[in-house]
Amino acid sequence: MSDPNEYLTLARSIELMTAPLQGSLLDLTESPGPGPLGRLSRTELAHGAWIDVLPGWMAGADELFARLLTGVPWRAERRWMYERVVDVPRMLCFYGAGEELPDPLVTAARDALNEHYAAGLGEEFVTAGLCLYRDGRDSVAWHGDTIGRGSTEDTMVAILSLGTPRPLLLRPRAGGGPTLRHDLGHGDLLVMGGSCQRTWQHAIPKSARPTGPRISVQFRPAGVR
């Protein structure tokens, strides 16, 4: 292994696999799986965007986190940014349309979301992108999911958060509005809909405080990334 960056990525991953997760006392259940979606709380945003939030939607979330942490084929990526190649500050895995998802509870979550949202969306969630934030050094910069149809059409992106809560921030793309914050983890659900991907941006900021690992599962319709 000649690349020192590759060595550091591997070392952080090994450290993560052996680190204990601070579980939620609310996640003690004999019936794991997604709960009913009738308790969703919707917030209407500017420019035709909205978000739905449901804390603790996934029962058995901490056990699901542990299975995904060790069972998903996580990969590190490097991208050209700021006139140089940099490490993407999180681990990734993507499941395309028709691919088997990594756990029955992930499949159950997608199916429940489709049953609830398909009529309004006009289509189903068919892909699942997974991100592993190993600690506070991992993050995602301000962005909208505008690769593909999200740049020109209303759509939805549903995010299931597992593990240690991390703040997800939202702000208007054009500026001039407040930044919204939702701390998501331990089975929480957040759905961004309407024009949210093209008129708002979201981010997971870095943290200087000791922070445990988090996995996000992002369900999207075809042609939205």
Residue frames as a rotation matrix with the C-alpha (Angstrom) as fourth column:
MET 1
0.590 0.807 0.000 0.00
0.807 -0.590 0.000 0.00
0.000 0.000 -1.000 0.00
SER 2
-0.403 -0.890 0.212 2.09
0.902 -0.425 -0.071 2.88
0.154 0.163 0.975 -1.32
ASP 3
-0.191 0.410 0.892 -0.48
0.172 -0.881 0.441 5.69
0.967 0.237 0.098 -1.09
PRO 4
-0.953 -0.208 -0.221 -0.40
0.243 -0.088 -0.966 7.23
0.181 -0.974 0.134 2.42
ASN 5
-0.559 0.817 0.142 -3.93
-0.827 -0.562 -0.022 8.58
0.062 -0.130 0.990 1.94
GLU 6
0.146 0.586 -0.797 -5.18
-0.446 0.758 0.475 5.06
0.883 0.286 0.372 1.27
TYR 7
-0.528 -0.413 -0.742 -3.45
0.450 0.606 -0.656 3.87
0.721 -0.680 -0.134 4.43
LEU 8
-0.974 0.176 0.139 -5.08
-0.220 -0.618 -0.755 6.62
-0.047 -0.766 0.641 6.52
THR 9
-0.165 0.963 -0.213 -8.51
-0.901 -0.060 0.429 5.77
0.401 0.262 0.878 5.07
LEU 10
0.073 0.134 -0.988 -8.02
0.016 0.991 0.136 2.10
0.997 -0.026 0.071 5.97
ALA 11
-0.807 -0.454 -0.376 -6.75
0.375 0.097 -0.922 2.96
0.456 -0.885 0.092 9.45
ARG 12
-0.760 0.591 0.270 -9.78
-0.649 -0.670 -0.361 5.15
-0.033 -0.449 0.893 10.18
SER 13
0.090 0.836 -0.542 -12.11
-0.738 0.421 0.528 2.42
0.669 0.352 0.654 8.93
ILE 14
-0.215 -0.239 -0.947 -10.52
0.351 0.886 -0.303 -0.22
0.911 -0.397 -0.107 11.17
GLU 15
-0.990 -0.138 -0.005 -10.75
0.064 -0.431 -0.900 2.16
0.122 -0.892 0.436 14.13
LEU 16
-0.428 0.902 0.062 -14.43
-0.885 -0.432 0.174 2.73
0.184 0.019 0.983 13.32
MET 17
0.067 0.496 -0.866 -15.27
-0.347 0.825 0.446 -0.97
0.935 0.271 0.227 13.06
THR 18
-0.320 -0.281 -0.905 -13.96
0.638 0.642 -0.426 -1.57
0.700 -0.714 -0.026 16.60
ALA 19
-0.950 -0.012 0.312 -15.41
-0.183 -0.789 -0.586 1.56
0.253 -0.614 0.748 18.23
PRO 20
-0.593 0.785 -0.179 -18.59
0.752 0.461 -0.470 1.20
-0.286 -0.414 -0.864 20.31
LEU 21
-0.522 0.548 0.654 -21.74
0.222 -0.653 0.724 3.01
0.824 0.523 0.219 19.20
GLN 22
-0.947 0.321 -0.028 -23.58
-0.086 -0.335 -0.938 5.09
-0.311 -0.886 0.345 21.82
GLY 23
-0.692 0.714 0.111 -27.02
0.576 0.453 0.680 3.57
0.435 0.534 -0.724 21.25
SER 24
-0.534 0.630 0.564 -30.39
-0.582 -0.758 0.296 5.15
0.613 -0.170 0.771 21.87
LEU 25
-0.927 0.257 0.273 -32.38
-0.112 0.505 -0.856 4.05
-0.358 -0.824 -0.439 24.91
LEU 26
-0.058 0.961 -0.271 -35.49
-0.719 -0.229 -0.657 4.60
-0.693 0.157 0.704 22.79
ASP 27
-0.044 -0.045 -0.998 -34.42
-0.945 0.326 0.027 1.89
0.324 0.944 -0.057 20.33
LEU 28
-0.887 -0.186 0.422 -35.16
-0.359 0.854 -0.376 -1.11
-0.291 -0.485 -0.825 22.55
THR 29
0.085 0.945 -0.315 -37.76
-0.964 -0.003 -0.267 -3.08
-0.253 0.327 0.911 20.59
GLU 30
-0.349 -0.105 0.931 -38.78
-0.061 0.994 0.089 -6.62
-0.935 -0.026 -0.354 19.78
SER 31
0.465 0.595 0.655 -40.35
0.677 0.238 -0.696 -5.58
-0.570 0.768 -0.293 16.45
PRO 32
-0.455 -0.715 -0.531 -37.71
0.161 -0.652 0.741 -3.89
-0.876 0.252 0.412 14.26
GLY 33
-0.349 0.281 0.894 -38.81
0.937 0.109 0.332 -2.09
-0.004 0.954 -0.301 11.13
PRO 34
-0.902 0.042 0.429 -40.24
0.063 -0.972 0.227 1.19
0.426 0.232 0.874 9.85
GLY 35
-0.651 0.691 -0.313 -43.15
0.439 0.007 -0.898 2.64
-0.619 -0.723 -0.308 11.79
PRO 36
0.310 0.840 0.446 -46.32
0.927 -0.162 -0.338 4.31
-0.212 0.519 -0.828 10.52
LEU 37
-0.687 -0.606 0.401 -45.85
0.707 -0.683 0.180 7.54
0.165 0.408 0.898 8.60
GLY 38
0.283 0.912 0.298 -48.97
0.739 -0.406 0.538 9.25
0.612 0.068 -0.788 9.85
ARG 39
0.676 -0.061 -0.734 -46.96
0.616 -0.499 0.609 11.21
-0.404 -0.864 -0.300 12.46
LEU 40
-0.253 -0.777 0.576 -44.81
0.951 -0.308 0.002 13.01
0.176 0.548 0.818 9.89
SER 41
0.364 0.281 -0.888 -44.41
0.487 -0.870 -0.076 16.72
-0.794 -0.405 -0.454 10.59
ARG 42
0.178 -0.248 0.952 -44.29
0.964 -0.150 -0.219 18.89
0.197 0.957 0.213 7.44
THR 43
0.024 -0.234 -0.972 -42.59
0.342 -0.912 0.228 22.27
-0.940 -0.337 0.058 7.22
GLU 44
0.735 0.245 0.632 -43.37
0.677 -0.222 -0.702 24.40
-0.032 0.944 -0.329 4.18
LEU 45
-0.220 -0.887 -0.406 -40.27
0.642 -0.445 0.624 26.22
-0.734 -0.123 0.668 2.96
ALA 46
0.120 0.204 -0.972 -39.91
-0.431 -0.871 -0.236 29.07
-0.894 0.447 -0.017 0.48
HIS 47
-0.376 -0.330 -0.866 -40.02
-0.896 -0.110 0.431 28.70
-0.237 0.938 -0.255 -3.32
GLY 48
0.450 0.696 -0.559 -42.28
-0.817 0.574 0.057 25.64
0.361 0.431 0.827 -3.33
ALA 49
-0.439 -0.660 -0.610 -40.00
-0.233 0.739 -0.632 23.43
0.868 -0.135 -0.479 -1.21
TRP 50
0.568 0.566 0.598 -40.98
-0.747 0.048 0.663 21.41
0.346 -0.823 0.450 1.86
ILE 51
-0.647 -0.689 -0.327 -39.57
-0.439 0.687 -0.579 18.89
0.623 -0.231 -0.747 4.32
ASP 52
0.678 0.730 -0.081 -41.19
-0.388 0.450 0.804 16.10
0.624 -0.514 0.589 6.32
VAL 53
-0.504 -0.838 0.210 -39.54
-0.618 0.180 -0.765 14.95
0.603 -0.516 -0.609 9.57
LEU 54
0.730 0.676 -0.098 -40.30
-0.410 0.548 0.729 11.90
0.547 -0.492 0.678 11.73
PRO 55
-0.209 -0.842 0.497 -37.95
-0.951 0.058 -0.302 11.15
0.226 -0.536 -0.814 14.66
GLY 56
-0.589 -0.170 0.790 -37.36
-0.575 0.775 -0.262 7.50
-0.567 -0.609 -0.554 15.52
TRP 57
0.247 0.758 -0.603 -39.17
-0.967 0.157 -0.199 6.14
-0.057 0.633 0.772 12.47
MET 58
0.176 -0.268 -0.947 -37.04
-0.418 0.850 -0.319 2.99
0.891 0.452 0.037 12.18
ALA 59
0.728 0.066 0.682 -37.37
-0.662 0.325 0.675 0.65
-0.177 -0.943 0.280 15.16
GLY 60
0.725 -0.556 0.407 -34.25
0.442 0.828 0.344 -1.45
-0.529 -0.070 0.846 15.69
ALA 61
0.955 -0.296 0.019 -32.17
-0.180 -0.630 -0.756 1.31
0.236 0.718 -0.655 14.09
ASP 62
0.338 -0.894 0.293 -29.01
-0.891 -0.204 0.406 0.66
-0.303 -0.398 -0.866 16.12
GLU 63
0.105 -0.266 0.958 -28.92
0.037 0.964 0.263 -3.03
-0.994 0.007 0.111 15.18
LEU 64
0.855 0.212 0.474 -29.51
0.476 0.047 -0.878 -2.07
-0.208 0.976 -0.061 11.54
PHE 65
0.773 -0.631 -0.062 -26.64
-0.632 -0.760 -0.150 0.42
0.047 0.155 -0.987 11.81
ALA 66
0.075 -0.791 0.607 -24.32
-0.629 0.435 0.645 -2.33
-0.774 -0.430 -0.465 13.08
ARG 67
0.332 0.093 0.939 -25.27
0.460 0.853 -0.247 -4.68
-0.824 0.514 0.240 10.24
LEU 68
0.966 0.042 0.255 -24.77
0.247 -0.436 -0.865 -2.03
0.075 0.899 -0.432 7.57
LEU 69
0.634 -0.773 0.019 -21.47
-0.720 -0.581 0.379 -0.89
-0.282 -0.254 -0.925 9.08
THR 70
-0.230 -0.776 0.587 -19.92
-0.485 0.614 0.622 -4.35
-0.844 -0.142 -0.518 8.69
GLY 71
-0.003 0.328 0.945 -21.94
0.465 0.837 -0.289 -5.73
-0.885 0.439 -0.155 5.77
VAL 72
0.931 0.344 -0.124 -21.95
0.079 -0.518 -0.852 -2.95
-0.357 0.783 -0.509 3.17
PRO 73
0.238 -0.888 0.394 -18.98
0.965 0.263 0.011 -2.84
-0.114 0.377 0.919 0.75
TRP 74
0.815 0.072 -0.575 -17.98
0.164 -0.980 0.111 0.72
-0.555 -0.185 -0.811 1.63
ARG 75
0.222 -0.773 0.594 -15.56
0.963 0.080 -0.257 2.47
0.151 0.629 0.762 -0.67
ALA 76
0.079 -0.314 -0.946 -13.48
0.345 -0.882 0.321 5.62
-0.935 -0.352 0.038 -0.49
GLU 77
0.590 0.128 0.797 -13.49
0.806 -0.158 -0.571 8.06
0.053 0.979 -0.197 -3.40
ARG 78
-0.374 -0.667 -0.645 -11.24
0.510 -0.729 0.458 10.87
-0.775 -0.158 0.612 -4.57
ARG 79
0.560 0.647 0.518 -12.51
0.813 -0.307 -0.495 13.80
-0.161 0.698 -0.698 -6.65
TRP 80
-0.521 -0.687 0.506 -11.08
0.779 -0.626 -0.049 16.80
0.350 0.369 0.861 -8.47
MET 81
0.707 0.701 -0.095 -11.92
0.673 -0.625 0.396 19.90
0.218 -0.343 -0.914 -6.41
TYR 82
0.890 -0.322 -0.323 -10.28
-0.101 -0.830 0.549 23.24
-0.445 -0.456 -0.771 -5.85
GLU 83
0.623 -0.619 -0.478 -7.75
-0.718 -0.209 -0.664 22.57
0.311 0.757 -0.575 -8.63
ARG 84
-0.605 -0.795 0.050 -6.52
-0.768 0.565 -0.302 19.34
0.212 -0.221 -0.952 -7.03
VAL 85
-0.012 0.540 -0.841 -7.62
-0.081 0.838 0.539 15.78
0.997 0.075 0.033 -6.26
VAL 86
-0.531 -0.081 0.844 -8.97
-0.814 -0.227 -0.534 15.43
0.235 -0.971 0.055 -2.72
ASP 87
-0.933 0.243 -0.265 -10.39
0.308 0.920 -0.241 12.61
0.186 -0.307 -0.933 -0.61
VAL 88
-0.079 0.966 0.244 -14.19
-0.212 -0.256 0.943 12.57
0.974 0.023 0.225 -0.36
PRO 89
-0.768 -0.366 0.526 -14.72
-0.534 -0.088 -0.841 12.99
0.354 -0.927 -0.128 3.42
ARG 90
0.111 0.735 0.669 -17.07
-0.817 0.451 -0.360 10.01
-0.566 -0.506 0.650 3.88
MET 91
-0.883 -0.308 0.354 -17.41
-0.102 0.862 0.497 6.40
-0.458 0.403 -0.792 2.72
LEU 92
-0.228 0.777 -0.586 -19.93
-0.921 -0.368 -0.130 5.54
-0.317 0.510 0.800 0.01
CYS 93
-0.871 0.055 0.488 -22.01
0.229 0.924 0.305 2.76
-0.434 0.377 -0.818 -1.50
PHE 94
-0.433 0.720 -0.543 -24.75
-0.829 -0.554 -0.074 3.01
-0.354 0.418 0.836 -4.14
TYR 95
-0.638 0.366 0.677 -27.53
0.364 0.919 -0.153 0.59
-0.679 0.149 -0.719 -5.03
GLY 96
-0.892 0.243 -0.381 -29.13
-0.449 -0.569 0.689 1.24
-0.049 0.786 0.617 -8.40
ALA 97
0.071 0.996 -0.046 -32.64
-0.975 0.060 -0.216 0.46
-0.212 0.061 0.975 -9.59
GLY 98
0.683 0.319 -0.657 -33.32
-0.514 0.849 -0.123 -3.27
0.518 0.422 0.744 -9.46
GLU 99
-0.373 -0.870 -0.322 -30.31
-0.240 0.426 -0.872 -4.08
0.896 -0.248 -0.368 -7.25
GLU 100
0.398 0.460 -0.794 -30.89
0.599 0.525 0.605 -6.01
0.695 -0.716 -0.067 -4.04
LEU 101
0.458 -0.183 0.870 -30.61
-0.525 -0.845 0.098 -3.69
0.717 -0.502 -0.484 -1.04
PRO 102
-0.418 -0.886 -0.198 -28.16
-0.395 0.374 -0.839 -4.58
0.818 -0.273 -0.507 1.75
ASP 103
-0.992 0.115 0.045 -30.69
0.004 0.392 -0.920 -5.41
-0.124 -0.913 -0.390 4.48
PRO 104
-0.443 0.892 0.087 -34.37
0.813 0.359 0.459 -6.42
0.378 0.274 -0.884 4.66
LEU 105
0.107 0.504 -0.857 -35.12
0.792 -0.564 -0.233 -3.39
-0.601 -0.654 -0.459 6.84
VAL 106
-0.688 -0.353 -0.634 -33.72
-0.113 -0.811 0.574 -1.06
-0.717 0.466 0.518 4.16
THR 107
-0.900 0.423 0.102 -36.04
0.242 0.291 0.926 -2.74
0.362 0.858 -0.365 1.67
ALA 108
-0.133 0.889 -0.439 -38.94
0.989 0.146 -0.004 -2.40
0.061 -0.435 -0.898 4.10
ALA 109
-0.235 -0.023 -0.972 -38.16
0.379 -0.923 -0.070 1.30
-0.895 -0.385 0.225 4.54
ARG 110
-0.949 -0.136 -0.284 -38.16
-0.202 -0.432 0.879 1.91
-0.242 0.892 0.382 0.77
ASP 111
-0.673 0.739 0.006 -41.43
0.550 0.495 0.672 0.00
0.494 0.456 -0.740 0.35
ALA 112
-0.035 0.663 -0.748 -43.12
0.935 -0.243 -0.259 1.95
-0.353 -0.709 -0.611 3.17
LEU 113
-0.494 -0.217 -0.842 -41.98
0.031 -0.972 0.232 5.25
-0.869 0.089 0.487 1.66
ASN 114
-0.989 0.143 -0.039 -43.29
-0.039 0.009 0.999 4.22
0.143 0.990 -0.003 -1.75
GLU 115
-0.373 0.908 -0.194 -46.66
0.883 0.411 0.226 3.28
0.285 -0.087 -0.955 -0.30
HIS 116
0.074 0.392 -0.917 -46.93
0.740 -0.638 -0.213 6.67
-0.669 -0.663 -0.337 1.42
TYR 117
-0.147 -0.294 -0.945 -45.42
-0.128 -0.941 0.313 9.00
-0.981 0.167 0.100 -1.19
ALA 118
-0.709 -0.299 0.639 -45.81
0.521 0.390 0.760 7.34
-0.476 0.871 -0.120 -4.61
ALA 119
0.251 0.887 0.387 -49.14
0.955 -0.162 -0.247 9.01
-0.156 0.432 -0.888 -5.38
GLY 120
0.815 0.040 -0.577 -47.77
0.105 -0.991 0.080 12.49
-0.569 -0.126 -0.812 -4.76
LEU 121
-0.167 -0.969 -0.183 -44.40
-0.227 -0.143 0.963 11.76
-0.959 0.202 -0.197 -6.33
GLY 122
0.594 0.464 -0.657 -45.91
-0.742 0.002 -0.670 10.11
-0.310 0.886 0.345 -9.39
GLU 123
0.359 -0.536 -0.764 -43.24
-0.341 0.686 -0.643 7.40
0.869 0.492 0.064 -9.30
GLU 124
0.955 0.001 -0.295 -41.38
0.246 0.551 0.797 5.21
0.163 -0.834 0.526 -6.82
PHE 125
0.402 -0.892 0.204 -38.10
-0.863 -0.296 0.409 5.51
-0.304 -0.341 -0.890 -4.97
VAL 126
0.975 0.000 -0.220 -35.84
-0.112 0.861 -0.496 3.04
0.189 0.509 0.840 -6.80
THR 127
0.153 -0.979 -0.135 -32.23
0.197 0.164 -0.966 3.79
0.968 0.121 0.218 -5.75
ALA 128
0.979 0.049 -0.199 -30.47
0.204 -0.128 0.971 3.89
0.022 -0.991 -0.135 -2.41
GLY 129
0.209 -0.940 0.270 -27.25
0.018 -0.273 -0.962 5.81
0.978 0.206 -0.040 -1.79
LEU 130
0.845 0.023 -0.535 -25.48
0.516 0.233 0.824 5.11
0.143 -0.972 0.185 1.50
CYS 131
0.226 -0.787 0.574 -22.97
-0.243 -0.616 -0.749 7.43
0.943 0.030 -0.330 3.18
LEU 132
0.575 -0.166 -0.801 -20.85
0.760 0.471 0.448 6.52
0.303 -0.866 0.397 6.21
TYR 133
0.453 -0.416 0.789 -19.66
-0.399 -0.885 -0.238 9.46
0.797 -0.207 -0.567 8.32
ARG 134
0.109 -0.481 -0.870 -16.97
0.491 0.787 -0.373 7.83
0.864 -0.387 0.322 10.43
ASP 135
-0.158 -0.166 -0.973 -16.44
0.948 -0.300 -0.102 10.72
-0.275 -0.939 0.205 12.85
GLY 136
0.531 0.449 -0.719 -16.61
0.383 -0.884 -0.269 14.50
-0.756 -0.132 -0.641 13.01
ARG 137
-0.461 -0.765 -0.450 -13.99
-0.166 -0.423 0.891 14.87
-0.872 0.485 0.068 10.29
ASP 138
-0.769 0.267 0.581 -16.37
0.635 0.429 0.643 13.40
-0.078 0.863 -0.499 7.72
SER 139
-0.315 0.608 -0.728 -18.89
-0.041 -0.776 -0.630 15.77
-0.948 -0.169 0.270 6.15
VAL 140
-0.189 0.210 0.959 -20.72
0.979 0.114 0.168 16.83
-0.074 0.971 -0.227 3.00
ALA 141
-0.917 -0.268 -0.295 -20.57
0.251 -0.963 0.095 20.38
-0.309 0.013 0.951 1.67
TRP 142
-0.166 0.879 -0.447 -23.53
-0.280 -0.476 -0.833 22.58
-0.946 -0.013 0.325 0.76
HIS 143
-0.980 -0.100 -0.172 -25.32
-0.193 0.260 0.946 21.15
-0.050 0.960 -0.274 -2.28
GLY 144
0.136 0.985 0.106 -28.62
-0.787 0.172 -0.593 20.10
-0.602 -0.003 0.798 -3.82
ASP 145
-0.323 -0.185 0.928 -29.24
0.253 0.928 0.273 16.78
-0.912 0.323 -0.253 -5.57
THR 146
0.421 0.470 -0.776 -29.27
-0.453 -0.632 -0.629 18.43
-0.786 0.616 -0.054 -9.00
ILE 147
-0.791 -0.580 -0.195 -27.55
-0.490 0.409 0.770 15.79
-0.366 0.705 -0.608 -11.12
GLY 148
-0.802 0.560 0.207 -30.32
0.589 0.686 0.427 14.74
0.097 0.464 -0.880 -13.47
ARG 149
-0.136 0.891 0.434 -33.97
0.626 -0.262 0.735 15.74
0.768 0.371 -0.522 -13.17
GLY 150
0.220 0.224 -0.949 -33.59
0.958 -0.230 0.168 17.37
-0.181 -0.947 -0.265 -9.76
SER 151
-0.741 -0.587 -0.327 -32.16
0.508 -0.808 0.300 20.48
-0.440 0.056 0.896 -11.44
THR 152
-0.923 0.384 -0.003 -35.35
-0.259 -0.618 0.742 21.21
0.284 0.686 0.670 -13.38
GLU 153
-0.091 0.933 -0.349 -38.21
-0.083 0.342 0.936 19.22
0.992 0.114 0.046 -11.82
ASP 154
0.127 0.251 0.960 -39.88
-0.984 -0.090 0.154 18.88
0.125 -0.964 0.236 -8.45
THR 155
0.054 -0.149 -0.987 -38.90
-0.119 0.981 -0.155 15.58
0.991 0.126 0.035 -6.82
MET 156
0.840 0.186 0.511 -38.33
-0.522 0.014 0.853 13.91
0.151 -0.982 0.109 -3.45
VAL 157
-0.192 -0.858 -0.476 -35.30
-0.201 0.509 -0.837 12.58
0.961 -0.066 -0.270 -1.58
ALA 158
0.842 0.502 0.198 -35.92
-0.331 0.190 0.924 10.57
0.426 -0.844 0.326 1.59
ILE 159
-0.213 -0.977 0.008 -33.09
-0.451 0.091 -0.888 10.23
0.867 -0.193 -0.460 4.13
LEU 160
0.895 0.337 -0.293 -33.03
0.066 0.550 0.832 7.56
0.442 -0.764 0.470 6.85
SER 161
0.096 -0.882 0.462 -30.37
-0.688 -0.394 -0.609 8.36
0.720 -0.260 -0.644 9.48
LEU 162
0.845 0.078 -0.529 -28.74
0.229 0.840 0.491 5.67
0.483 -0.536 0.692 11.63
GLY 163
-0.031 -0.913 -0.406 -26.15
0.873 0.173 -0.456 5.88
0.487 -0.369 0.792 14.40
THR 164
-0.437 -0.262 -0.861 -24.90
0.769 -0.605 -0.206 8.99
-0.467 -0.752 0.466 16.14
PRO 165
0.684 0.726 0.068 -27.03
0.666 -0.583 -0.466 12.09
-0.299 0.364 -0.882 15.44
ARG 166
-0.629 -0.777 0.005 -25.41
0.697 -0.561 0.445 14.70
-0.343 0.284 0.895 13.22
PRO 167
-0.029 0.639 -0.768 -26.87
-0.005 -0.769 -0.640 18.08
-1.000 -0.015 0.025 12.21
LEU 168
-0.341 0.051 0.939 -28.34
0.937 0.095 0.335 18.33
-0.072 0.994 -0.080 8.73
LEU 169
-0.430 0.092 -0.898 -28.47
0.157 -0.972 -0.174 21.99
-0.889 -0.216 0.404 7.72
LEU 170
0.001 0.478 0.878 -30.74
0.998 0.052 -0.030 23.55
-0.060 0.877 -0.477 5.09
ARG 171
-0.324 -0.080 -0.943 -30.54
0.186 -0.982 0.019 27.03
-0.928 -0.169 0.333 3.57
PRO 172
0.792 0.607 -0.061 -32.09
0.091 -0.217 -0.972 28.80
-0.604 0.764 -0.227 0.54
ARG 173
0.233 -0.725 0.648 -29.87
0.944 0.328 0.028 28.44
-0.233 0.605 0.761 -2.51
ALA 174
0.272 -0.059 0.961 -30.30
0.577 -0.789 -0.212 32.13
0.770 0.612 -0.180 -3.36
GLY 175
-0.779 -0.570 -0.262 -29.47
0.529 -0.372 -0.763 33.23
0.338 -0.733 0.591 0.19
GLY 176
-0.644 0.471 0.603 -31.41
-0.403 -0.879 0.256 35.72
0.650 -0.079 0.756 2.24
GLY 177
0.514 0.857 -0.024 -33.05
-0.450 0.294 0.843 33.24
0.730 -0.423 0.537 4.60
PRO 178
0.299 -0.387 0.872 -32.27
-0.923 0.115 0.368 31.47
-0.242 -0.915 -0.322 7.87
THR 179
-0.507 -0.494 -0.706 -30.36
-0.561 0.811 -0.165 28.21
0.654 0.313 -0.689 8.07
LEU 180
0.584 0.759 0.287 -32.48
-0.765 0.396 0.508 25.36
0.272 -0.517 0.812 9.42
ARG 181
-0.588 -0.809 0.003 -31.00
-0.733 0.531 -0.425 22.57
0.342 -0.252 -0.905 11.54
HIS 182
0.716 0.698 0.034 -32.22
-0.652 0.649 0.393 19.03
0.252 -0.304 0.919 12.20
ASP 183
-0.393 -0.815 0.426 -30.13
-0.904 0.426 -0.018 16.63
-0.167 -0.392 -0.905 14.32
LEU 184
0.586 0.654 -0.479 -30.67
-0.781 0.613 -0.118 13.23
0.217 0.443 0.870 12.70
GLY 185
-0.651 -0.727 -0.220 -29.69
-0.644 0.682 -0.346 9.74
0.402 -0.084 -0.912 13.86
HIS 186
-0.898 0.216 0.383 -31.04
-0.152 0.664 -0.732 6.56
-0.413 -0.716 -0.563 15.54
GLY 187
-0.585 0.667 0.462 -33.71
0.764 0.644 0.038 5.88
-0.272 0.375 -0.886 12.91
ASP 188
-0.100 0.541 -0.835 -34.89
0.036 -0.837 -0.546 9.44
-0.994 -0.085 0.065 12.18
LEU 189
-0.116 0.181 0.977 -36.48
0.968 0.239 0.071 10.20
-0.221 0.954 -0.203 8.79
LEU 190
-0.135 0.117 -0.984 -36.27
-0.097 -0.990 -0.104 13.44
-0.986 0.081 0.145 6.79
VAL 191
-0.009 0.222 0.975 -37.88
0.936 0.345 -0.070 13.83
-0.352 0.912 -0.211 3.36
MET 192
-0.543 -0.193 -0.818 -37.11
-0.073 -0.959 0.274 16.79
-0.837 0.209 0.506 1.09
GLY 193
-0.169 0.590 0.790 -39.78
0.875 0.458 -0.155 17.49
-0.453 0.665 -0.594 -1.51
GLY 194
0.820 0.513 -0.255 -41.15
0.297 -0.761 -0.577 19.95
-0.490 0.397 -0.776 -4.02
SER 195
0.834 -0.506 0.220 -38.47
-0.017 -0.423 -0.906 22.26
0.551 0.752 -0.361 -5.40
CYS 196
0.912 -0.404 0.066 -36.12
-0.135 -0.145 0.980 21.61
-0.387 -0.903 -0.187 -2.46
GLN 197
0.378 -0.835 0.399 -33.22
0.737 0.532 0.416 20.15
-0.560 0.137 0.817 -4.47
ARG 198
-0.069 -0.427 0.902 -32.98
0.912 -0.393 -0.116 23.11
0.403 0.815 0.416 -6.84
THR 199
0.386 0.270 0.882 -34.05
0.058 -0.961 0.269 26.01
0.921 -0.052 -0.387 -4.59
TRP 200
0.828 -0.184 0.530 -32.44
-0.557 -0.162 0.815 24.92
-0.064 -0.969 -0.237 -1.28
GLN 201
0.009 -0.862 -0.506 -29.11
-0.423 0.456 -0.783 23.41
0.906 0.221 -0.361 -0.28
HIS 202
0.951 0.229 0.209 -28.28
-0.285 0.378 0.881 20.95
0.123 -0.897 0.425 2.50
ALA 203
0.033 -0.995 -0.092 -25.05
-0.486 0.065 -0.871 19.97
0.873 0.074 -0.482 4.26
ILE 204
0.892 -0.013 -0.452 -23.57
0.392 0.522 0.757 17.86
0.226 -0.853 0.471 7.06
PRO 205
0.620 -0.690 0.373 -20.84
-0.572 -0.723 -0.387 20.07
0.537 0.026 -0.843 8.60
LYS 206
-0.151 -0.776 -0.613 -17.62
0.271 0.563 -0.780 18.88
0.951 -0.284 0.125 10.19
SER 207
0.889 0.398 0.226 -17.46
-0.126 -0.262 0.957 18.78
0.440 -0.879 -0.183 13.98
ALA 208
-0.114 -0.967 0.227 -14.46
-0.537 -0.133 -0.833 19.45
0.836 -0.217 -0.504 16.21
ARG 209
0.047 0.205 0.978 -16.13
-0.978 0.207 0.003 17.59
-0.202 -0.957 0.211 19.07
PRO 210
-0.916 -0.307 0.259 -15.77
-0.277 0.950 0.146 13.82
-0.290 0.062 -0.955 19.52
THR 211
0.033 0.939 -0.343 -18.51
-0.946 -0.082 -0.314 12.38
-0.323 0.335 0.885 17.32
GLY 212
-0.291 -0.069 0.954 -19.53
-0.077 0.996 0.049 8.80
-0.954 -0.059 -0.295 16.75
PRO 213
-0.979 -0.171 0.109 -20.31
0.076 0.188 0.979 7.26
-0.188 0.967 -0.171 13.36
ARG 214
-0.041 0.978 -0.205 -23.50
-0.361 -0.205 -0.909 7.88
-0.931 0.037 0.362 11.36
ILE 215
-0.843 -0.070 0.533 -24.94
0.444 0.468 0.764 6.19
-0.303 0.881 -0.364 8.28
SER 216
-0.218 0.812 -0.541 -27.43
-0.562 -0.558 -0.611 7.93
-0.798 0.171 0.578 6.01
VAL 217
-0.606 0.182 0.774 -29.56
0.619 0.719 0.316 6.02
-0.500 0.670 -0.549 3.50
GLN 218
-0.492 0.385 -0.781 -30.89
-0.481 -0.868 -0.125 8.26
-0.726 0.314 0.612 0.72
PHE 219
-0.262 0.525 0.810 -33.81
0.695 0.685 -0.220 6.94
-0.670 0.505 -0.544 -1.32
ARG 220
-0.488 0.040 -0.872 -34.35
-0.461 -0.860 0.218 8.62
-0.741 0.508 0.439 -4.70
PRO 221
0.693 0.676 0.250 -36.48
-0.041 0.383 -0.923 8.12
-0.720 0.629 0.293 -7.82
ALA 222
0.241 -0.594 0.767 -34.85
0.901 0.431 0.051 7.29
-0.361 0.679 0.639 -11.13
GLY 223
0.179 -0.257 0.950 -32.75
0.764 -0.572 -0.299 10.04
0.620 0.779 0.094 -12.71
VAL 224
0.796 0.042 0.603 -32.13
-0.293 -0.845 0.446 11.99
0.529 -0.532 -0.661 -9.49
ARG 225
0.293 -0.765 -0.573 -28.67
0.843 0.489 -0.223 12.12
0.451 -0.418 0.789 -7.83
